[in-house]
Every structure is written in C-alpha cells, then in structure tokens.
Amino acid sequence: MFVEIQNIKIYYERQGNGVPIILVHGHGESTYIWRYNLKGLAEKFSVYALDLKGFGESEKPLKSDYSILAMSELILQFMDKLQIKNAILACHSFAGKIGISAIISHPDRFLGLILLGSAVGKFDIWSAFAMMKHKKIGRMALKKYNYEIAEKTLKRLHHTSYKITEEDIEKFLKVKEGNVNLIQDRFQFRSEAGAI
C-alpha cells in the first residue's frame, strides 16, 4: 500500500489489530527485513512497516531532505495520515536515531521505543558514503558486491537455523543497487549546491 506524504509516495505494509507498532528499517534496508516478524506481531498488534523516503518501494526524490529530523517528521506525518494517535516505535540500525528524534520531539505520540542494533551518537550517515558520489567508485563498489559476497554477508548476519534463499540475496542486491544510484544522485546534487 502507499500513502502520500509531502507529495511523496511512501510504501507500507499493515497487518493485525491492537496497539499500533511501527517498524522502521535502517539504512540500505526496506520493509523486506520485517517479513518474518509481521505475522507474529500481528497476533497482538496493529503492525505497520514502512519504507522510508528514498528506500525500498517508496519514492526517491532527488531534491529532498534526508536528515534525521526530516525522517523523524516523516514518521509523525505517516502516523497523522493513517490516524494513528499513539504507537510503539521499533527501529533497526540507523533508524534508531530517527526513532529517538521522533520521541524527543513528540513524546506524547509514543507508547514506547524498541531499538534493535541501533546506531546512536553524533554522525550523519551520508558523510560515510561521500566516496559514492564518484560514478566510477560507486559502480566499482557495486560490482564487487556480487551474489557470492551478498550470500556470505547474509549468512554472517543470520542465525544458522535460517536458510538464506535466492530471493533474500536478490532483494539484498536490489536494495544495494538502488542505494548506490540514490547516493550518487544525492551527492551530485549536494556537490552542485556546495554542501560537499
């Protein structure tokens, strides 16, 4: 499903009934990371998993604000659009900073915060990807990140009881390819604007 926020189509999935819980993916991820959590959580909660602006199936506008503050505001606007008064926020990886920002700015809107392997501290994810603005370096990095490396990475990230599927690897590589394109576009725009 899609909802329009600030003239941007935001993709989300919804299951279950009960107290709302919003699942927010990290950088380089999408709603796909929650695929095995949705059904179980839906037994007790109204579960919402969204693709942040610029990720997964959501639109990826070039001239847009991708800061922590802007992303936390997107979460609040998502709640407003879907008439979610209060929710539990579950944030993975980089989204932890987004969740913390949202709760600090509007504590009355949240019933709790779950941080899963979350990033905290002072840093901006985009500065870590500055080298990707160069077309050759970005493309070279993507070519090096092939099927075999993706499979090894996913196996290291998952418990041995989980069998990595071809779909997992293909989704992982698709997200990475989309992110390289997006990062290059963003940094080209930032460079032209004098931000880098």
C-alpha positions, 0 to 999 in steps of 0.5 A: 500500500502507499500513502502520500506524504509531502507529495511523496509516495511512501510504501507500507505494509499493515497487518493485525489489530491492537496497539499500533507498532511501527517498524522502521528499517535502517539504512540500505534496508526496506520493509523486506527485513520485517517479513518474518516478524509481521505475522507474529506481531500481528497476533497482538498488534496493529503492525505497520512497516514502512519504507522510508523516503528514498528506500525500498518501494517508496519514492526517491526524490532527488531534491529532498531532505534526508536528515534525521529530523526530516525522517523523524517528521516523516514518521509523525506525518505517516502516523497523522495520515493513517490516524494513528494517535499513539504507537510503539516505535521499533527501529533497526540500525540507523533508524534508531536515531530517527526513532529517538528524534521522533520521541524527543520531539513528540513524546506524547505520540509514543507508547514506547521505543524498541531499538534493535542494533541501533546506531546512536551518537553524533554522525550523519550517515551520508558523510560515510558514503561521500566516496559514492558520489564518484560514478566510477567508485560507486559502480566499482563498489557495486560490482564487487558486491556480487551474489557470492559476497551478498550470500556470505554477508547474509549468512554472517548476519543470520542465525544458522537455523535460517536458510538464506534463499535466492530471493533474500540475496536478490532483494539484498542486491536490489536494495544495494543497487538502488542505494548506490544510484540514490547516493550518487544522485544525492551527492551530485546534487549536494556537490552542485549546491556546495554542501560537499 
